[in-house]
Structures are given as structure tokens and as C-alpha cells.
């Protein structure tokens, strides 16, 4: 993919949620919420501090992350729906 986010922005692919509940009930598409879990596809170089030095990013491509329900801007690249968000919108990295 020929896209690189700028500054402290991150490109994220949503991870699809399970089709069934723990009890075995099938969840229809109309009742599903958009997942707040994703995989980092690409990261920017990092923001700059007051001295002009780069602040290193805490996430890297391939990391599994959790983010806020309303975080990011949805875009379509090469037919795939992705999110662009600031690193500060990421709540945590899954191990």
C-alpha cells in the first residue's frame, strides 16, 4: 500500500468481531457494533516537540490495538476500509 500517515497519525485496519456470542447465539449484521479493535497498518514519523526533535511513536505496524468508539476518520484505500487516527486516540496495545 502506497500510503504513509503524517506526523503522529496511524493507519488502522479494523478487526472483525465474532459472529456468535459466548453462549452460541448468532449476532445479525444489523445488531453488530463497529469493533474498537484493530491492527496498525502504517505509522507516521512522529510529532515534533518544541525544539523540532521527533517524538518517537509508541506503536508500530502490525500491533493489535484498542481505540475509542468514535476515534479516527474512515477512508477507503484500494477498496479497503481503513481508519486514520492520532496516536493519542489509541487506548492500548494488546499483547
HELIX and SHEET records of a PDB file:
HELIX    1   1 UNK A   29  UNK A   31  5                                   3    
HELIX    2   2 UNK A   87  UNK A   89  5                                   3    
SHEET    1   A 6 UNK A  73  UNK A  77  0                                        
SHEET    2   A 6 UNK A  80  UNK A  86 -1                                        
SHEET    3   A 6 UNK A   9  UNK A  14 -1                                        
SHEET    4   A 6 UNK A  37  UNK A  43 -1                                        
SHEET    5   A 6 UNK A  64  UNK A  67 -1                                        
SHEET    6   A 6 UNK A  90  UNK A  94 -1                                        
END                                                                             
